[in-house]
């Protein structure tokens, strides 16, 4: 079996498959994501309703996932604190990128699933206790993915591999490699923006409300399940940073920062409630395997919400997502095993041909 876990961090740079212009010409309305009770996914006609919702816009959400609300809050608090402290010591595991609008993105990227290397991401030195709560949260979302796969197997939906052989959704998801991402998006403070403007000779200003921090794109992979983001105000006293939770989702929970483009071309702001798990379809269902019915990959981007801040405060958006890929042995439509594809992709990335995410 080709080992893919060592290549997964390289694959992270290719999660964006395509991009479109970042200027939103019109007001973006709120969008109610089709929601299902996690406890009753297998009852009645619910499996078919889940499939229909995925076929329509490629995005659904779940409520009543056991222990989820508490574990999510604990994890995002821990991960946000880890990102802040890891910045201060320049921890090697923390990836960094500045986005087009000046937002800084800090990433903890960890392979998970059966082929994962448990030592791939070492956080203990900079973030004591982080791994324990991460393992709990990651495992909880693993179960969500598997239950969605079981739900699809209760419908007429089928998947075929590169040999033309039918493979159950449960089998694909059970054996699949996963890539977990925690992203901390942090906006510069007003004071920092003024300093940068003075250095560049331009006028300090906030981004246009129509500008995106992360441009619209589609994700590779089969599914991505993710947590509704949490927001924090970060204060820096010159030595150590402190932060506190802040509400930024708006009255209807549509100001999470996520923007999607529906199949009819309309761009909307999905309503993401804190106690819900959201699932989106990636390009893998259209590029890697054959399917009986099309599941559309979701075009999506992100715009940092506007929150009232002091001169020196920075807004931090804490987000976690689990990308489901394929088993390393799985034959793809392009007539190679996924492990070989991962190896080729990783080499391409290492040569400098990187995409944003």
JOQUI-V384309 format. One record per residue. N is the residue number from 0. PSI is psi as a letter, one per 40 degrees, with the letter a starting at -180 (NA if undefined). Layout:
# JOQUI-V384309
N:PSI / N:PSI
This chain:
# JOQUI-V384309
0:h / 1:h / 2:h / 3:e / 4:d / 5:e / 6:e / 7:d / 8:d / 9:d / 10:d / 11:d / 12:e / 13:e / 14:e / 15:h / 16:d / 17:i / 18:i / 19:i / 20:i / 21:e / 22:h / 23:h / 24:d / 25:i / 26:h / 27:h / 28:i / 29:i / 30:h / 31:h / 32:h / 33:h / 34:i / 35:i / 36:h / 37:d / 38:e / 39:f / 40:d / 41:e / 42:i / 43:b / 44:e / 45:d / 46:d / 47:d / 48:d / 49:d / 50:d / 51:d / 52:d / 53:d / 54:d / 55:d / 56:e / 57:e / 58:h / 59:i / 60:i / 61:h / 62:i / 63:f / 64:h / 65:h / 66:e / 67:d / 68:d / 69:d / 70:d / 71:d / 72:d / 73:d / 74:d / 75:d / 76:d / 77:d / 78:d / 79:d / 80:d / 81:d / 82:d / 83:d / 84:d / 85:d / 86:d / 87:d / 88:e / 89:f / 90:h / 91:d / 92:e / 93:h / 94:i / 95:i / 96:i / 97:h / 98:i / 99:d / 100:e / 101:e / 102:h / 103:h / 104:h / 105:h / 106:h / 107:h / 108:h / 109:h / 110:i / 111:i / 112:a / 113:d / 114:e / 115:i / 116:h / 117:e / 118:e / 119:d / 120:h / 121:h / 122:e / 123:d / 124:d / 125:d / 126:g / 127:h / 128:e / 129:d / 130:d / 131:d / 132:d / 133:d / 134:d / 135:d / 136:d / 137:d / 138:d / 139:d / 140:d / 141:d / 142:d / 143:d / 144:d / 145:d / 146:d / 147:d / 148:d / 149:d / 150:d / 151:d / 152:e / 153:e / 154:a / 155:e / 156:h / 157:i / 158:h / 159:i / 160:a / 161:e / 162:e / 163:e / 164:h / 165:h / 166:h / 167:i / 168:d / 169:d / 170:d / 171:d / 172:d / 173:d / 174:e / 175:i / 176:i / 177:i / 178:h / 179:h / 180:h / 181:h / 182:h / 183:h / 184:h / 185:h / 186:i / 187:i / 188:i / 189:d / 190:d / 191:d / 192:d / 193:d / 194:d / 195:d / 196:d / 197:d / 198:d / 199:e / 200:e / 201:i / 202:h / 203:h / 204:i / 205:i / 206:i / 207:i / 208:e / 209:e / 210:i / 211:h / 212:d / 213:h / 214:i / 215:h / 216:i / 217:i / 218:i / 219:i / 220:i / 221:c / 222:i / 223:h / 224:i / 225:i / 226:i / 227:h / 228:i / 229:i / 230:i / 231:i / 232:h / 233:h / 234:h / 235:h / 236:e / 237:d / 238:d / 239:i / 240:i / 241:i / 242:i / 243:i / 244:i / 245:i / 246:h / 247:e / 248:e / 249:i / 250:d / 251:e / 252:f / 253:e / 254:f / 255:e / 256:d / 257:h / 258:h / 259:i / 260:h / 261:i / 262:d / 263:e / 264:e / 265:h / 266:h / 267:i / 268:h / 269:h / 270:h / 271:h / 272:i / 273:d / 274:e / 275:i / 276:h / 277:i / 278:h / 279:i / 280:h / 281:a / 282:e / 283:d / 284:d / 285:d / 286:d / 287:d / 288:i / 289:i / 290:i / 291:d / 292:i / 293:h / 294:h / 295:h / 296:i / 297:h / 298:h / 299:i / 300:a / 301:h / 302:h / 303:h / 304:i / 305:h / 306:h / 307:h / 308:i / 309:i / 310:d / 311:e / 312:i / 313:i / 314:h / 315:h / 316:h / 317:h / 318:i / 319:h / 320:i / 321:h / 322:h / 323:h / 324:b / 325:i / 326:i / 327:d / 328:e / 329:h / 330:h / 331:i / 332:d / 333:e / 334:f / 335:i / 336:i / 337:d / 338:d / 339:d / 340:d / 341:d / 342:d / 343:d / 344:d / 345:d / 346:d / 347:d / 348:d / 349:d / 350:e / 351:e / 352:g / 353:i / 354:i / 355:i / 356:NA
